[in-house]
């Protein structure tokens, strides 16, 4: 069977609700306290169903039974398919015990707009000599299942009663493709677990990440992997597995319990001294109370900031095709999108951005989340390559990275299930206007368009990506960044006020001490008759 595939470019409708799956590898159960980590992940993600994945997927259900109030369904297990309706009852998740366990008619299980079939029957085979990959199990799957489950439901040739997509626990979460065969079968297949790619070596048995899978009524799928050490006690800054065990032994079984305790109380736990107790308490408080906690003495930059975020063609960026700018507050600031107008004009949007920055925004600090790890360097490289006349202006500009200032320099602890901008901002109450899209997806859409443009006989016939959606995503990021910065400012102001009150209290104690000293000097014999 000849198989070809293309990356999925489908985005969800802007106002569509999503269903959520959370995959849990058995390696997480082995290495972490399962109730601590998974229950915390469930609280953060609010999934409709939990799916066990390899390695050791079989240990997940026994470990979570009775402790997690979410259905846990495992593909390849049981006799009959199990279903969950989600996304305001617009999608159905079907967990299949085997290929031949599904009924002939999909509508006998799926009464919603779209169905997502979770299976363990599909994985990748990699040929290192030919540098090719192919889906293992696809041919057997198609031969076994009724054709109603595999027809191309987006095709004009066939009017289908329900849309279908496939989620494989044997494919990594980065896999999201439309697969076509020589027999004119078409399937939308996405990975939601760990790769069982066959290379003639043993499977990777190390700890794998949790995966959050969002599924939408139109068939769009997004995935996000999160390390399990971001949840539970291990998700607290400064808490190793050893310290997590010590905390549990002393009765601190959750981050909420750590946050409600005093730092002094935490010092009773082995291996936790005063400074570590302060750090642990601040981190737990930030996540539990969904707030920024100030932990350092360094001040924020002076002046009204300019918030920026860039969109590129990937982490190894060769272009920054969009620079999004927010001038003002998170809620009412003015958003400016400096987008590359075409593949053959790589400098126009850079010149426009720098003209605005050195003119209307002259002298103001430029703020980017993880800017020292990505945005600032990429802009520098792009200016050096395309607009060298502005390089001095950029190099002499004051830049500020809140993530670096807070975490690396130790000045703040942030809420959120990770340190990603969108997680921190939403934990602080920011509500994004876009959904079902992330930075990786944006880069994929841009690269797909670029490849089609460069290979087309007539580039004018190439349909563009939804630029308005991509710009809206970037706008969400800069407005989320502004919300974080506002929370940092509030925390910094509260710290300053506390320091001022503390200083005033210290002055009062000094004055009282001097008064007592004076009284003691003038009435020395009084101490002989008092209880001081």
C-alpha positions as CSV (number, residue, x, y, z in Angstrom):
1,X,0.0,0.0,0.0
2,X,1.4,3.4,-1.0
3,X,0.9,6.1,1.7
4,X,1.4,9.8,1.5
5,X,0.8,12.4,4.1
6,X,0.7,16.2,4.5
7,X,0.8,18.3,7.7
8,X,-2.6,19.2,9.0
9,X,-3.3,23.0,8.6
10,X,-6.8,22.9,10.1
11,X,-7.5,25.5,12.8
12,X,-10.6,25.4,15.1
13,X,-13.4,27.9,14.7
14,X,-12.5,30.9,16.8
15,X,-15.5,30.5,19.1
16,X,-15.6,26.7,19.3
17,X,-15.5,24.9,22.6
18,X,-12.8,22.2,23.0
19,X,-12.7,18.8,24.5
20,X,-9.6,17.9,26.6
21,X,-7.7,14.6,26.9
22,X,-4.8,14.2,29.4
23,X,-2.4,11.4,28.6
24,X,-0.4,9.9,31.5
25,X,2.6,7.6,30.9
26,X,3.2,4.7,33.2
27,X,6.7,6.1,33.8
28,X,5.1,9.1,35.6
29,X,3.4,6.6,38.0
30,X,6.7,4.9,38.6
31,X,8.8,8.0,39.3
32,X,6.4,10.4,41.0
33,X,3.7,10.2,43.6
34,X,0.8,9.5,41.2
35,X,-2.0,11.1,43.3
36,X,0.0,14.2,44.0
37,X,1.1,14.8,40.4
38,X,-2.0,13.6,38.4
39,X,-4.5,15.1,40.7
40,X,-2.7,18.5,40.4
41,X,-2.6,18.1,36.7
42,X,-6.3,17.3,36.6
43,X,-7.1,20.4,38.6
44,X,-5.0,22.5,36.2
45,X,-6.2,21.0,32.9
46,X,-9.7,19.9,33.7
47,X,-9.7,17.0,31.3
48,X,-12.8,15.1,30.0
49,X,-10.9,11.8,30.0
50,X,-7.4,10.4,31.0
51,X,-5.6,8.1,28.6
52,X,-2.7,5.9,29.8
53,X,0.2,5.7,27.4
54,X,3.5,3.8,27.3
55,X,6.0,3.2,28.8
56,X,4.1,0.8,31.2
57,X,0.7,2.1,30.3
58,X,-0.8,-0.8,32.3
59,X,0.1,0.6,35.7
60,X,-1.8,3.8,35.3
61,X,-5.4,2.6,35.9
62,X,-4.6,0.6,39.1
63,X,-2.6,3.6,40.5
64,X,-5.4,6.1,39.9
65,X,-8.5,4.0,40.7
66,X,-10.3,5.6,43.6
67,X,-8.3,8.8,43.7
68,X,-9.1,10.7,40.5
69,X,-12.7,11.8,39.7
70,X,-12.1,11.6,35.9
71,X,-12.7,8.5,33.6
72,X,-9.5,6.7,32.8
73,X,-9.8,4.7,29.5
74,X,-7.0,2.7,27.9
75,X,-7.0,1.7,24.3
76,X,-6.3,-2.0,23.8
77,X,-8.0,-2.9,27.0
78,X,-11.5,-4.3,27.6
79,X,-14.1,-5.7,25.3
80,X,-16.2,-2.8,24.2
81,X,-15.4,0.8,23.1
82,X,-15.8,3.4,25.8
83,X,-17.0,6.9,24.9
84,X,-17.0,10.4,26.5
85,X,-18.9,13.4,25.1
86,X,-17.1,16.7,25.4
87,X,-16.9,20.3,23.9
88,X,-20.4,21.1,25.0
89,X,-21.5,17.7,23.6
90,X,-20.2,18.5,20.1
91,X,-17.5,15.8,20.0
92,X,-17.2,12.2,21.1
93,X,-14.0,10.6,22.2
94,X,-14.1,6.8,21.5
95,X,-11.5,4.6,23.2
96,X,-11.1,1.5,21.1
97,X,-10.1,-1.9,22.7
98,X,-9.1,-3.2,19.3
99,X,-9.5,-2.5,15.6
100,X,-12.4,-4.9,15.2
101,X,-14.3,-3.9,18.3
102,X,-15.8,-0.9,16.6
103,X,-19.3,-1.3,15.1
104,X,-19.9,-1.0,11.4
105,X,-21.8,2.3,11.7
106,X,-19.9,5.1,13.5
107,X,-23.2,6.9,14.3
108,X,-24.2,4.0,16.6
109,X,-21.5,5.3,19.0
110,X,-21.1,8.9,17.9
111,X,-24.1,11.3,17.9
112,X,-22.0,14.5,17.9
113,X,-20.5,16.6,15.1
114,X,-17.1,14.9,15.2
115,X,-15.7,11.7,16.7
116,X,-12.1,11.1,17.9
117,X,-11.0,7.5,17.9
118,X,-8.2,6.7,20.4
119,X,-6.2,3.7,19.4
120,X,-2.8,2.0,20.1
121,X,-2.7,0.3,16.7
122,X,-0.7,3.0,14.8
123,X,3.0,3.8,15.3
124,X,6.0,4.9,13.1
125,X,8.5,2.7,11.4
126,X,11.8,4.6,10.6
127,X,14.1,3.4,7.8
128,X,17.5,5.1,8.6
129,X,19.0,4.1,5.3
130,X,16.3,5.6,3.1
131,X,15.5,8.3,5.6
132,X,11.8,7.5,5.4
133,X,9.1,6.9,7.9
134,X,5.8,5.1,7.5
135,X,2.9,4.3,9.7
136,X,3.0,0.8,11.1
137,X,-0.4,-0.8,11.5
138,X,-2.2,1.4,9.0
139,X,-2.7,-1.3,6.4
140,X,-4.1,-3.8,8.9
141,X,-6.3,-1.1,10.4
142,X,-7.8,-0.2,7.1
143,X,-8.3,-3.9,6.1
144,X,-10.1,-4.7,9.4
145,X,-12.3,-1.7,10.1
146,X,-15.5,-0.9,8.2
147,X,-15.0,1.7,5.4
148,X,-17.5,4.0,7.1
149,X,-14.8,4.7,9.7
150,X,-12.0,5.6,7.2
151,X,-13.7,7.5,4.4
152,X,-12.5,11.1,3.7
153,X,-15.3,13.0,5.4
154,X,-14.0,16.3,4.0
155,X,-14.3,15.1,0.4
156,X,-17.0,16.3,-1.9
157,X,-17.4,12.8,-3.2
158,X,-19.1,11.5,-0.1
159,X,-21.6,13.1,2.2
160,X,-20.7,11.7,5.7
161,X,-22.9,11.7,8.7
162,X,-20.1,12.3,11.2
163,X,-16.5,13.6,11.0
164,X,-13.7,11.3,12.2
165,X,-10.1,11.7,13.4
166,X,-7.7,9.3,14.9
167,X,-5.5,9.8,18.0
168,X,-2.7,7.3,18.5
169,X,-1.0,6.6,21.7
170,X,1.9,5.1,19.7
171,X,2.8,8.4,18.0
172,X,4.4,11.5,19.6
173,X,2.3,14.5,20.2
174,X,4.1,16.5,17.4
175,X,2.6,14.1,14.8
176,X,-0.5,15.7,13.1
177,X,-1.1,14.7,9.5
178,X,-3.7,13.9,6.9
179,X,-2.8,10.5,5.5
180,X,-3.8,9.3,2.0
181,X,-3.4,5.9,0.5
182,X,-3.3,4.6,-3.0
183,X,-6.8,3.1,-2.4
184,X,-8.2,6.6,-2.0
185,X,-8.5,6.3,1.8
186,X,-8.0,9.5,3.8
187,X,-7.5,9.7,7.5
188,X,-6.7,12.5,9.9
189,X,-4.2,11.1,12.4
190,X,-2.5,12.8,15.3
191,X,-0.1,11.5,18.0
192,X,-1.0,11.9,21.7
193,X,1.6,9.7,23.4
194,X,5.1,8.4,23.1
195,X,6.7,7.2,19.9
196,X,7.3,3.5,19.4
197,X,9.3,4.2,16.3
198,X,11.2,1.0,15.4
199,X,14.9,1.4,14.9
200,X,16.1,-2.0,15.9
201,X,16.8,-0.8,19.4
202,X,14.8,-1.0,22.7
203,X,12.0,1.5,23.4
204,X,12.9,4.6,25.4
205,X,11.9,3.7,29.0
206,X,12.6,7.1,30.5
207,X,10.0,9.4,32.0
208,X,7.8,10.8,29.3
209,X,5.8,14.0,29.5
210,X,2.1,14.4,30.2
211,X,0.2,15.5,27.1
212,X,-2.8,17.9,27.0
213,X,-4.8,17.2,23.9
214,X,-7.5,19.7,22.7
215,X,-10.1,18.4,20.2
216,X,-12.6,20.6,18.4
217,X,-15.9,20.0,16.6
218,X,-14.4,20.7,13.1
219,X,-11.6,18.1,13.5
220,X,-8.8,20.5,14.6
221,X,-6.4,19.1,17.1
222,X,-3.7,20.8,19.3
223,X,-1.3,19.1,21.7
224,X,0.9,20.4,24.4
225,X,3.5,18.4,26.4
226,X,4.2,19.2,30.0
227,X,6.9,17.7,32.2
228,X,5.3,15.9,35.2
229,X,7.7,17.7,37.6
230,X,5.7,20.9,37.0
231,X,2.8,19.5,39.0
232,X,2.4,18.6,42.7
233,X,5.0,19.2,45.3
234,X,7.7,18.7,42.6
235,X,6.3,21.7,40.8
236,X,7.4,24.0,43.7
237,X,10.6,25.8,43.2
238,X,13.4,24.2,45.2
239,X,11.6,20.9,45.9
240,X,13.4,17.8,44.7
241,X,11.9,14.3,45.1
242,X,13.7,13.9,48.4
243,X,12.3,17.2,49.7
244,X,8.9,16.2,48.4
245,X,9.1,13.0,50.4
246,X,10.2,14.9,53.5
247,X,7.3,17.4,53.1
248,X,4.8,14.5,52.8
249,X,6.2,12.8,55.9
250,X,5.8,16.1,57.9
251,X,2.2,16.4,56.7
252,X,2.6,18.8,53.8
253,X,1.0,16.7,51.1
254,X,-0.1,19.4,48.7
255,X,1.1,22.8,47.4
256,X,-1.9,24.4,49.2
257,X,-0.7,22.9,52.5
258,X,2.8,24.4,51.9
259,X,1.3,27.8,51.0
260,X,-0.8,28.0,54.1
261,X,2.0,27.1,56.4
262,X,4.5,29.8,57.6
263,X,8.1,29.7,56.3
264,X,9.2,29.2,59.9
265,X,7.0,26.0,60.1
266,X,8.6,24.7,56.9
267,X,12.0,24.9,58.5
268,X,11.0,21.9,60.7
269,X,11.2,19.7,57.6
270,X,14.6,18.0,57.1
271,X,16.9,19.7,54.6
272,X,14.9,22.9,54.5
273,X,16.6,25.9,56.0
274,X,15.4,29.5,56.3
275,X,16.2,30.7,52.7
276,X,14.8,27.5,51.1
277,X,11.7,27.8,53.2
278,X,11.1,31.3,52.0
279,X,11.6,30.2,48.4
280,X,9.4,27.2,48.7
281,X,6.6,29.1,50.5
282,X,6.7,31.9,47.8
283,X,6.5,29.4,44.9
284,X,3.6,27.4,46.5
285,X,1.8,30.7,47.3
286,X,2.1,32.0,43.7
287,X,0.6,28.8,42.2
288,X,-2.1,28.2,44.9
289,X,-3.3,31.8,45.1
290,X,-2.7,32.5,41.4
291,X,-0.6,35.6,42.0
292,X,2.9,36.9,41.5
293,X,5.0,36.8,44.6
294,X,7.9,39.2,44.9
295,X,11.1,37.5,46.2
296,X,13.9,40.0,45.4
297,X,15.0,43.5,45.8
298,X,15.7,44.5,42.2
299,X,13.2,47.1,40.8
300,X,11.4,47.0,37.5
301,X,12.5,49.4,34.8
302,X,11.3,53.0,34.9
303,X,9.2,54.4,32.1
304,X,6.2,53.1,30.2
305,X,7.2,49.7,28.6
306,X,6.7,48.6,25.0
307,X,5.6,44.9,25.0
308,X,6.7,42.8,22.0
309,X,6.3,39.2,20.8
310,X,7.6,37.7,17.5
311,X,6.4,34.9,15.3
312,X,9.1,33.0,13.4
313,X,9.5,29.9,11.3
314,X,10.5,27.8,14.3
315,X,12.9,27.7,17.2
316,X,15.9,27.7,14.9
317,X,14.5,30.9,13.4
318,X,15.6,32.1,10.0
319,X,13.0,34.8,9.9
320,X,10.9,36.9,12.2
321,X,8.0,37.4,9.9
322,X,5.8,39.1,12.5
323,X,6.6,41.5,15.3
324,X,3.6,42.2,17.5
325,X,3.7,45.3,19.7
326,X,1.4,46.5,22.5
327,X,1.6,50.2,23.4
328,X,-0.3,50.6,26.7
329,X,-2.2,48.4,29.2
330,X,-3.3,44.8,28.7
331,X,-6.9,45.7,28.4
332,X,-6.9,48.9,26.4
333,X,-3.5,49.3,24.9
334,X,-3.0,49.8,21.1
335,X,-1.8,46.7,19.2
336,X,0.5,47.1,16.2
337,X,1.3,44.2,13.9
338,X,4.5,44.6,11.8
339,X,4.2,41.7,9.3
340,X,6.5,40.8,6.5
341,X,4.4,41.7,3.3
342,X,6.0,39.0,1.1
343,X,8.8,36.4,0.9
344,X,10.8,38.8,-1.3
345,X,10.6,41.7,1.1
346,X,12.3,40.6,4.3
347,X,13.2,44.1,5.5
348,X,10.1,46.2,5.1
349,X,8.4,45.2,8.4
350,X,11.7,45.4,10.3
351,X,12.2,49.0,9.1
352,X,8.6,49.9,10.0
353,X,9.1,48.5,13.5
354,X,12.4,50.2,14.1
355,X,11.0,53.5,12.7
356,X,8.2,53.4,15.2
357,X,10.4,52.2,18.0
358,X,13.0,55.0,17.5
359,X,10.3,57.6,16.9
360,X,7.0,57.4,18.8
361,X,8.4,54.9,21.4
362,X,11.9,56.5,21.7
363,X,13.6,55.8,25.0
364,X,11.0,53.4,26.4
365,X,12.0,49.9,27.7
366,X,11.3,47.0,25.4
367,X,9.7,44.0,27.2
368,X,9.5,40.4,25.9
369,X,8.8,37.2,27.8
370,X,11.9,34.9,27.5
371,X,13.3,37.8,25.4
372,X,16.9,37.0,26.4
373,X,16.4,33.4,25.4
374,X,14.8,34.1,22.0
375,X,13.0,37.3,20.9
376,X,15.8,39.8,21.4
377,X,18.5,37.7,19.8
378,X,16.3,36.9,16.8
379,X,15.5,40.6,16.2
380,X,19.2,41.4,16.5
381,X,20.1,38.7,13.9
382,X,17.3,39.9,11.6
383,X,18.4,43.5,11.8
384,X,22.0,42.5,11.3
385,X,21.0,40.6,8.1
386,X,18.4,42.9,6.6
387,X,18.5,46.4,8.3
388,X,22.1,46.9,9.6
389,X,21.5,50.7,9.8
390,X,19.3,50.1,12.8
391,X,21.6,47.8,14.6
392,X,23.1,50.4,16.9
393,X,19.7,51.7,17.9
394,X,18.7,48.2,18.8
395,X,21.9,47.3,20.7
396,X,21.6,50.5,22.7
397,X,18.0,50.0,23.6
398,X,17.1,49.0,27.1
399,X,15.5,45.5,27.0
400,X,13.8,43.7,29.9
401,X,12.8,40.0,30.2
402,X,10.3,39.4,33.1
403,X,10.9,35.7,33.0
404,X,14.7,36.1,33.4
405,X,14.2,38.9,36.0
406,X,11.8,36.8,38.0
407,X,13.1,33.2,37.8
408,X,16.8,33.4,36.9
409,X,17.6,36.5,39.0
410,X,15.3,35.4,41.8
411,X,13.0,38.4,42.0
412,X,9.6,36.8,41.6
413,X,7.6,33.5,41.6
414,X,4.9,33.1,39.0
415,X,1.6,31.1,38.9
416,X,0.6,28.8,36.1
417,X,1.2,25.1,35.3
418,X,4.4,26.1,33.5
419,X,6.5,29.2,32.9
420,X,5.0,29.6,29.4
421,X,3.6,33.1,28.9
422,X,0.0,31.9,28.2
423,X,0.0,29.7,31.3
424,X,1.2,32.5,33.6
425,X,-1.1,35.1,32.1
426,X,-4.2,33.0,32.2
427,X,-3.5,32.0,35.8
428,X,-3.5,35.8,36.5
429,X,-6.9,36.2,35.0
430,X,-6.1,37.0,31.4
431,X,-8.6,35.5,29.0
432,X,-7.1,35.0,25.5
433,X,-9.3,35.7,22.4
434,X,-7.8,32.9,20.3
435,X,-7.8,29.2,21.0
436,X,-6.5,26.0,19.4
437,X,-3.3,27.6,18.3
438,X,0.2,27.9,19.8
439,X,3.6,29.1,18.6
440,X,4.5,25.8,17.1
441,X,1.3,25.7,15.1
442,X,1.8,29.3,13.9
443,X,5.3,28.4,12.7
444,X,4.0,25.2,10.9
445,X,1.4,27.2,9.1
446,X,3.9,29.8,8.0
447,X,6.4,27.2,6.8
448,X,3.7,25.3,4.9
449,X,2.7,28.5,3.1
450,X,6.4,29.4,2.4
451,X,7.0,26.0,0.9
452,X,3.9,26.2,-1.3
453,X,4.9,29.6,-2.4
454,X,8.5,28.6,-3.4
455,X,7.4,25.5,-5.3
456,X,4.3,26.8,-7.0
457,X,4.4,27.5,-10.8
458,X,2.3,30.5,-10.1
459,X,2.6,31.8,-6.5
460,X,-0.4,34.0,-6.9
461,X,-2.6,30.9,-6.9
462,X,-1.3,29.8,-3.4
463,X,-3.9,30.3,-0.7
464,X,-2.4,32.2,2.3
465,X,-2.7,31.1,5.9
466,X,-5.3,32.9,8.0
467,X,-3.1,36.0,8.7
468,X,-5.8,37.6,10.9
469,X,-5.9,34.5,13.2
470,X,-2.1,34.4,13.5
471,X,-1.9,38.2,14.2
472,X,-4.7,37.7,16.8
473,X,-2.6,35.0,18.5
474,X,0.4,37.3,18.7
475,X,-1.9,40.0,20.1
476,X,-3.0,37.6,22.8
477,X,0.6,37.0,23.7
478,X,1.5,40.7,24.1
479,X,-1.6,41.5,26.0
480,X,-0.9,38.5,28.2
481,X,2.6,39.8,28.7
482,X,1.2,43.2,29.7
483,X,-1.0,41.5,32.3
484,X,2.0,39.7,33.8
485,X,4.0,42.9,33.9
486,X,1.1,44.7,35.6
487,X,1.0,41.9,38.2
488,X,4.8,42.3,38.7
489,X,4.3,46.0,39.2
490,X,1.6,45.4,41.8
491,X,3.8,42.8,43.6
492,X,6.8,45.2,43.5
493,X,4.7,48.0,44.9
494,X,3.4,45.8,47.7
495,X,7.0,44.8,48.5
496,X,8.0,48.4,48.6
497,X,5.1,49.3,50.9
498,X,5.9,46.4,53.2
499,X,9.5,47.5,53.3
500,X,8.4,51.0,54.1
501,X,6.1,49.8,56.9
502,X,8.8,47.5,58.2
503,X,11.3,50.5,58.1
504,X,8.8,52.6,60.0
505,X,8.2,49.8,62.5
506,X,12.0,49.5,63.0
507,X,12.2,53.3,63.6
508,X,9.5,53.0,66.2
509,X,11.3,50.2,67.9
510,X,14.5,52.1,67.9
511,X,12.7,55.1,69.4
512,X,11.1,52.9,72.1
513,X,14.5,51.3,72.8
514,X,16.1,54.7,73.2
515,X,13.3,55.9,75.5
516,X,13.6,52.7,77.6
517,X,17.4,53.2,77.7
518,X,16.9,56.8,78.8
519,X,14.5,55.9,81.5
520,X,16.8,53.2,82.7
521,X,19.6,55.7,83.0
522,X,17.7,58.3,84.9
523,X,15.9,55.9,87.2
524,X,18.5,53.2,87.5
525,X,17.1,51.8,90.8
526,X,13.7,51.2,89.2
527,X,14.9,48.0,87.6
528,X,15.5,46.5,91.0
529,X,11.8,46.6,91.7
530,X,10.3,45.8,88.3
531,X,9.8,42.6,86.4
532,X,11.5,43.9,83.2
